[in-house]
Every structure is written in structure tokens, then in C-alpha cells.
């Protein structure tokens, strides 16, 4: 197979995602992203469809050097192991993150030339960028999945990069100490192992699960860390501990689509797709953690469902700009909690998550605060 020259594609991508004077521009321009995504799961009307670089080299170059996330694993099925024409359904469990976001997370880390960094592996592309920016001996890359670690290490080796690559759960003990830790997975809370693995003055960058929030924090003398929620959003897959995520609550608790045996009310607000309203979603997830969401739009009508592990559930439905008809059950009224936050948003003109101050104790308890608002995670 003869491949088109990848370098012009990488240079174009670098120009798209970095400033001309950025020290990350040469890293993006010199890294062959296609090596890390020889196959991927693309979007399809009836499920994820397999994309195979070898069967279409020109398309491979176009896809691999686009500023998009490329899903490489659905559930426990990696695209590397799929058959031609195969489709996959389920939640994505690994990807090659869109390059702009990888670079942005590294910029938040304020990586210095001498920094020793811990990053999460995924496809290995982000690890390669860190190695190009620094030296491979300064980079440690981890993932909970043995195959992802082996594939990333092999592909890094083919382009002459040999960082330390380990099978490791980022929520548990880490294989060293570092000046920077950049987790391109989202965490439900901050494990004590993260501040413990930072060298004095070290910096942590991650996102919080169930939110669009980027957390940056610098280690303090007491072994904790202080920082902030950055004033921009980002979303990553949640950290997992096995081959796949556990079944979602809608599967465990039953089908909610026709459920109508709860308490009925009318909301003063229209239906909203909560997960597409990141500031609202992030605040709600912090104040009412553990809620899962579904949303469907059709013929001008939106319907939203919520489910919580304690058995609480809610269903809201309305035409586009009409007040929502709400049915709720279980020990808590989830939609009322959402409306409470929406009311605060209207009264104050803002919510307080983005830009919030962050404080992490040595044992991993995270407190976010801004103005009179405060919430504790973990």
C-alpha cells in the first residue's frame, strides 16, 4: 500500500490548532496521527461503522488529520479487531481526542522544558505530542486497558518514541512522581493518589465526570492543591475500571419512556437537553451527582428523562417553547432540582461553576466555591 505524504496534512492540522509561535506547533506538525488511528468507528445511521485506513488511504489522511475525536473502541470492541463491514453499538470507551483539545489541556498544564509529565494513553497520539514537545524519557503514559497500552507503545516505537508506558488505573497508585499530571479522562472525584504523585509545585489538569469542567490545580505545601475551574468547557470519556462501563440506570431501573405513575406538575420552563447546556449540566451534576440523562427530539417536541441510583426519576415533555409537563417519582424530585438551578441562573444572570476556586485536600476532597456558592466533591 502506498500512502500519500502525511506531512502536509500534519502541517495543515498544526496551523489549524496552534498559534504560529506556540511550542506545540512543531509537535503537531511532526507527529503522524494516522499511525495511531489505523481503524476507527465512524458515525452511521444504524450504528457505528468501521473505518479502515488501509482500504482508503486518501480518506485515511483526511480523517486522521481532521480536528475531530476519532472513536477507536466501542464497549469492549476495539476497531483494530473488527471485521470489514462490522458495526458497533454502545458507549465509546476510547478515542484519539481532537488535537486542539489535547494541546489545550497541555497548555493548561504549563509544561516547562524540564517537566516530567504523566499523561493518559488512549490511542497514544497525545503521548506522542508530549514526547515531541519534551523528550520521551520525560513522559510516562498510562491506561487501565492492557491492549491500549500495548498498541500505543508499539505505535510510538514505530515513529522512534519510547516513553514509559504502563498499565495503570489513574484513580489508584501511580508509578512515580511528576511535575505535571494531565488526565484526558474525566474523574468523578479526585483520588488522593493524584496530589500525592505531584512533585512540589506540580500541577494537575483534568476534567470532572458528568460535567464540562476543566480543573487545574497546583500542589501546596500541605500535600493538597489549589487552583480553579477554567473558563472554558471540555468533555472526555469517564475513567473506567474494566472493559466497559456498567449498564446505565435506564437499563437497570427499567424503561422510563412510557412511565406515567409519578407526581405530575407543569414546569415554568421549556424542556431542555441538559447535557447540551454545559453550564447548567455541570452545575446540576455537581449539586445533584449521579443523575443520568436521555433526550429525544421529534416533530417539534422534546422529551427528557432523568434517573438516579436512589430510584428517583423524572420525565418532561413539551413543544419547543412551551412550559414542560413533568412527571416525577422516587424519593427526590429531580426536575424540581433542575428548575431550582435554572431559576437561580435567571435571577443572577449566571451560574458559578466556570471560574470557581478549587481546593483539594491531601486525601482528595475537592471543594469548589465562587461568590456565595460552594460544593464539595468526594
C-alpha positions as CSV (number, residue, x, y, z in Angstrom):
1,X,0.0,0.0,0.0
2,X,1.4,3.4,-1.0
3,X,0.3,6.2,1.4
4,X,0.0,9.8,0.4
5,X,2.6,12.0,2.1
6,X,1.2,12.7,5.6
7,X,3.5,15.7,6.4
8,X,1.4,18.3,4.5
9,X,-1.7,17.1,6.3
10,X,0.0,17.3,9.7
11,X,1.3,20.8,9.0
12,X,-2.1,21.9,8.0
13,X,-3.6,20.5,11.2
14,X,-0.8,22.2,13.2
15,X,-1.7,25.5,11.6
16,X,-5.4,24.9,12.5
17,X,-4.9,24.0,16.2
18,X,-1.9,26.1,17.3
19,X,-0.6,29.6,17.2
20,X,2.4,30.2,14.9
21,X,4.6,30.9,17.9
22,X,3.3,28.0,20.0
23,X,5.9,25.4,21.1
24,X,3.2,22.8,20.4
25,X,3.1,23.7,16.6
26,X,6.2,21.7,15.7
27,X,5.0,18.8,17.8
28,X,1.7,18.6,15.9
29,X,3.3,19.2,12.6
30,X,5.9,16.4,13.1
31,X,3.5,13.7,14.5
32,X,1.9,11.2,12.1
33,X,-1.6,10.9,13.7
34,X,-2.7,8.3,11.2
35,X,-0.2,5.8,12.8
36,X,-2.3,5.9,16.0
37,X,-5.7,5.5,14.2
38,X,-5.3,2.9,11.5
39,X,-9.0,2.0,12.1
40,X,-11.8,3.8,13.9
41,X,-15.6,3.8,14.5
42,X,-17.3,6.4,12.4
43,X,-20.9,7.7,12.7
44,X,-23.6,5.8,10.9
45,X,-27.4,6.0,10.7
46,X,-27.8,2.5,12.2
47,X,-24.7,2.3,14.5
48,X,-21.0,3.0,14.4
49,X,-19.4,1.9,11.1
50,X,-15.8,0.7,10.8
51,X,-13.4,3.0,9.1
52,X,-10.3,1.2,7.8
53,X,-7.3,3.4,6.7
54,X,-5.7,0.6,4.6
55,X,-8.8,0.4,2.4
56,X,-8.9,4.1,1.6
57,X,-5.6,5.9,2.1
58,X,-6.8,9.3,0.9
59,X,-9.8,9.2,3.2
60,X,-7.5,8.0,6.0
61,X,-5.3,11.1,5.6
62,X,-8.4,13.3,5.5
63,X,-9.9,11.7,8.6
64,X,-6.8,11.3,10.7
65,X,-5.7,14.9,10.2
66,X,-9.0,16.4,10.9
67,X,-9.5,18.3,14.2
68,X,-12.0,15.8,15.5
69,X,-12.1,13.0,18.0
70,X,-11.9,9.6,16.4
71,X,-13.6,6.8,18.4
72,X,-11.4,3.7,18.5
73,X,-13.3,1.5,20.9
74,X,-17.0,0.9,21.5
75,X,-17.7,-1.1,24.7
76,X,-15.1,-3.8,24.7
77,X,-14.8,-3.9,20.9
78,X,-11.7,-2.1,19.5
79,X,-11.7,-1.1,15.9
80,X,-8.4,-2.9,15.5
81,X,-10.2,-6.2,16.0
82,X,-13.3,-5.6,14.0
83,X,-14.2,-7.3,10.7
84,X,-14.8,-5.4,7.4
85,X,-18.3,-4.0,7.3
86,X,-18.9,-4.6,11.0
87,X,-21.0,-2.1,13.0
88,X,-20.9,-1.4,16.7
89,X,-23.4,-0.1,19.2
90,X,-22.8,1.1,22.7
91,X,-20.8,3.8,24.5
92,X,-17.3,4.8,23.3
93,X,-14.6,3.6,25.7
94,X,-11.5,5.0,24.0
95,X,-10.6,7.5,21.3
96,X,-8.0,9.7,19.8
97,X,-9.1,13.1,21.2
98,X,-9.4,16.0,18.8
99,X,-5.9,17.5,18.6
100,X,-6.9,21.1,19.6
101,X,-8.3,19.8,22.9
102,X,-5.2,17.7,23.6
103,X,-3.0,20.7,23.0
104,X,-5.2,22.9,25.1
105,X,-5.0,20.5,28.1
106,X,-1.3,20.6,27.8
107,X,-1.3,24.4,27.6
108,X,-3.3,24.4,30.8
109,X,-0.6,22.3,32.4
110,X,2.0,25.0,31.7
111,X,4.6,22.4,30.8
112,X,8.2,23.5,31.1
113,X,11.2,22.2,29.2
114,X,12.4,20.2,32.2
115,X,8.9,18.9,33.3
116,X,8.4,15.2,33.9
117,X,4.8,14.5,32.9
118,X,2.2,11.8,33.4
119,X,-0.4,11.6,30.7
120,X,-3.2,9.1,29.8
121,X,-2.5,6.9,26.8
122,X,-5.7,6.3,24.8
123,X,-4.6,5.9,21.2
124,X,-1.1,7.1,22.0
125,X,-1.4,10.3,19.9
126,X,-1.4,12.7,22.9
127,X,1.6,10.8,24.3
128,X,3.4,11.3,21.1
129,X,2.7,15.1,21.2
130,X,4.1,15.3,24.7
131,X,7.2,13.3,23.6
132,X,7.8,15.7,20.6
133,X,7.4,18.7,22.9
134,X,9.8,17.3,25.6
135,X,11.8,14.1,25.3
136,X,10.4,10.7,25.6
137,X,12.3,9.9,28.8
138,X,10.3,12.8,30.5
139,X,6.9,11.2,29.6
140,X,5.0,8.5,31.4
141,X,1.8,7.3,29.7
142,X,-0.8,5.1,31.5
143,X,-4.1,3.4,30.7
144,X,-6.3,0.8,32.5
145,X,-6.6,-1.3,29.4
146,X,-3.7,-3.6,28.6
147,X,-4.4,-3.7,24.8
148,X,-4.5,0.1,24.6
149,X,-1.2,0.3,26.4
150,X,0.4,-2.4,24.2
151,X,-0.9,-0.8,20.9
152,X,0.1,2.7,22.0
153,X,3.7,1.5,22.9
154,X,4.1,-0.3,19.6
155,X,2.9,2.6,17.5
156,X,5.0,5.0,19.5
157,X,8.0,2.8,18.9
158,X,7.4,2.8,15.1
159,X,8.0,6.5,15.0
160,X,11.0,6.4,17.3
161,X,9.4,7.4,20.6
162,X,9.9,5.3,23.7
163,X,8.3,6.9,26.8
164,X,7.5,4.9,29.8
165,X,4.1,3.2,29.1
166,X,2.3,1.3,31.9
167,X,-1.0,-0.5,32.6
168,X,-2.4,1.6,35.5
169,X,-5.7,2.9,36.8
170,X,-5.4,6.6,37.2
171,X,-7.7,6.5,40.2
172,X,-5.2,4.3,42.1
173,X,-1.5,4.3,43.0
174,X,0.7,5.8,40.2
175,X,4.1,4.6,39.1
176,X,6.2,7.6,40.2
177,X,6.1,11.3,40.9
178,X,5.7,14.0,38.3
179,X,5.8,17.8,37.7
180,X,2.7,17.7,35.7
181,X,-0.3,15.2,35.5
182,X,-2.7,15.6,32.6
183,X,-5.7,13.3,32.6
184,X,-7.6,13.3,29.3
185,X,-10.3,11.2,31.0
186,X,-12.9,12.7,33.3
187,X,-12.9,11.8,37.0
188,X,-15.9,11.5,39.3
189,X,-13.7,12.8,42.2
190,X,-10.1,13.5,42.8
191,X,-8.3,10.4,44.1
192,X,-5.7,11.0,46.8
193,X,-3.1,9.4,44.6
194,X,-3.1,12.4,42.2
195,X,-1.9,15.1,44.6
196,X,0.4,12.5,46.2
197,X,2.1,11.9,42.9
198,X,2.8,15.6,42.2
199,X,6.3,16.9,43.0
200,X,6.4,20.1,45.0
201,X,5.0,22.9,42.8
202,X,3.5,20.3,40.4
203,X,0.3,20.9,38.5
204,X,-2.8,18.7,37.8
205,X,-5.1,19.1,34.9
206,X,-8.2,17.0,34.4
207,X,-11.9,17.2,33.8
208,X,-14.8,16.2,36.2
209,X,-17.1,13.4,35.2
210,X,-20.7,14.4,34.4
211,X,-19.6,18.0,33.7
212,X,-17.9,20.1,31.0
213,X,-15.4,21.5,33.6
214,X,-11.6,21.6,33.2
215,X,-9.9,21.6,36.6
216,X,-6.3,23.0,37.1
217,X,-4.6,22.8,40.5
218,X,-1.1,23.4,41.8
219,X,0.3,21.4,44.7
220,X,0.5,23.1,48.1
221,X,2.9,22.5,50.9
222,X,0.4,20.5,52.9
223,X,0.2,17.9,50.2
224,X,-3.1,19.1,48.7
225,X,-3.6,21.5,45.8
226,X,-5.4,24.8,44.9
227,X,-6.5,26.1,41.6
228,X,-9.6,26.9,39.6
229,X,-12.2,25.7,37.1
230,X,-11.1,27.2,33.8
231,X,-13.5,29.5,32.0
232,X,-13.9,27.1,29.0
233,X,-15.6,23.7,28.6
234,X,-14.2,20.3,27.7
235,X,-15.6,16.8,27.7
236,X,-13.8,13.5,28.0
237,X,-14.9,9.9,28.5
238,X,-15.2,9.0,32.1
239,X,-12.4,6.9,33.7
240,X,-13.4,3.2,33.7
241,X,-12.1,0.3,35.7
242,X,-12.9,-2.6,33.4
243,X,-13.5,-3.4,29.8
244,X,-16.7,-1.4,29.6
245,X,-18.8,0.9,31.6
246,X,-21.5,-0.6,33.9
247,X,-25.1,-0.7,32.5
248,X,-26.8,2.7,32.6
249,X,-29.5,3.4,35.0
250,X,-32.2,3.3,32.4
251,X,-31.4,-0.3,31.7
252,X,-31.1,-1.2,35.4
253,X,-34.3,0.6,36.5
254,X,-36.5,-0.2,33.6
255,X,-37.9,1.6,30.6
256,X,-39.0,5.1,31.5
257,X,-40.3,6.2,28.1
258,X,-43.9,5.3,28.9
259,X,-43.7,5.8,32.7
260,X,-46.6,7.9,34.0
261,X,-47.2,6.7,37.5
262,X,-45.4,9.6,39.3
263,X,-46.3,13.0,40.5
264,X,-47.4,15.4,37.8
265,X,-46.7,19.1,37.5
266,X,-46.0,21.9,35.0
267,X,-42.6,23.5,34.9
268,X,-42.4,27.2,34.3
269,X,-39.6,26.5,31.7
270,X,-39.4,24.6,28.4
271,X,-37.8,21.2,28.1
272,X,-34.0,21.3,27.7
273,X,-31.4,18.8,26.6
274,X,-29.4,19.2,29.8
275,X,-26.2,17.7,28.6
276,X,-26.1,20.2,25.7
277,X,-26.3,23.2,28.1
278,X,-22.9,22.7,29.6
279,X,-23.0,25.4,32.4
280,X,-26.4,24.1,33.6
281,X,-25.4,20.5,33.2
282,X,-22.2,21.0,35.1
283,X,-23.9,22.8,38.0
284,X,-26.7,20.3,38.2
285,X,-24.2,17.4,38.1
286,X,-22.2,18.9,41.0
287,X,-25.2,19.7,43.1
288,X,-27.2,16.5,42.3
289,X,-24.5,14.0,41.4
290,X,-25.2,10.6,39.9
291,X,-28.1,11.6,37.6
292,X,-28.1,10.1,34.1
293,X,-29.9,11.8,31.2
294,X,-31.7,10.9,27.9
295,X,-33.3,13.3,25.4
296,X,-35.3,12.9,22.3
297,X,-36.5,15.5,19.8
298,X,-39.1,14.8,17.1
299,X,-41.7,16.8,15.2
300,X,-41.1,19.9,17.3
301,X,-41.5,18.1,20.7
302,X,-38.6,17.5,23.1
303,X,-38.7,14.8,25.8
304,X,-36.1,14.5,28.5
305,X,-35.6,11.7,31.1
306,X,-33.6,11.6,34.3
307,X,-32.7,8.7,36.5
308,X,-30.7,8.5,39.8
309,X,-29.3,5.5,41.6
310,X,-31.6,6.2,44.6
311,X,-34.6,5.3,42.4
312,X,-35.6,8.9,41.6
313,X,-36.7,9.6,38.1
314,X,-38.3,12.3,36.0
315,X,-39.8,12.7,32.6
316,X,-40.5,16.1,31.0
317,X,-42.1,16.8,27.6
318,X,-43.2,19.9,25.6
319,X,-43.2,21.6,22.3
320,X,-40.3,23.8,21.6
321,X,-41.0,26.9,23.7
322,X,-43.9,25.7,25.9
323,X,-43.8,25.0,29.6
324,X,-42.9,21.4,30.2
325,X,-45.3,18.8,31.5
326,X,-43.4,16.9,34.2
327,X,-43.8,13.5,35.8
328,X,-41.5,12.6,38.7
329,X,-41.2,9.7,41.1
330,X,-38.9,8.2,43.7
331,X,-37.5,9.8,46.9
332,X,-36.4,13.1,45.2
333,X,-38.0,15.4,42.6
334,X,-35.1,15.6,40.1
335,X,-36.8,18.0,37.7
336,X,-37.6,20.4,40.5
337,X,-33.9,20.4,41.4
338,X,-33.1,21.3,37.8
339,X,-35.7,24.1,37.8
340,X,-34.2,25.4,41.1
341,X,-30.9,25.9,39.3
342,X,-32.5,27.4,36.2
343,X,-34.3,29.9,38.4
344,X,-31.0,30.9,40.0
345,X,-29.5,31.2,36.6
346,X,-32.2,33.7,35.5
347,X,-32.2,35.7,38.7
348,X,-28.4,36.0,39.0
349,X,-27.7,36.1,35.2
350,X,-25.1,33.4,35.6
351,X,-24.1,30.2,37.4
352,X,-20.9,29.9,39.4
353,X,-19.1,26.8,38.1
354,X,-16.8,28.3,35.5
355,X,-14.1,30.4,37.2
356,X,-14.8,28.8,40.6
357,X,-11.9,28.5,43.0
358,X,-10.8,24.9,43.6
359,X,-9.3,23.5,46.8
360,X,-8.1,19.8,47.1
361,X,-7.2,18.3,50.4
362,X,-4.3,15.8,50.6
363,X,-6.9,12.9,50.8
364,X,-8.6,14.1,47.6
365,X,-11.7,16.1,48.8
366,X,-12.4,18.8,46.2
367,X,-14.2,22.0,47.2
368,X,-15.4,24.4,44.5
369,X,-16.5,27.9,45.5
370,X,-17.4,31.3,44.0
371,X,-19.3,34.1,45.5
372,X,-21.7,32.6,47.9
373,X,-21.8,29.2,46.1
374,X,-19.9,26.2,47.2
375,X,-20.0,22.5,46.6
376,X,-17.8,19.6,47.8
377,X,-16.9,16.6,45.6
378,X,-15.5,13.4,47.1
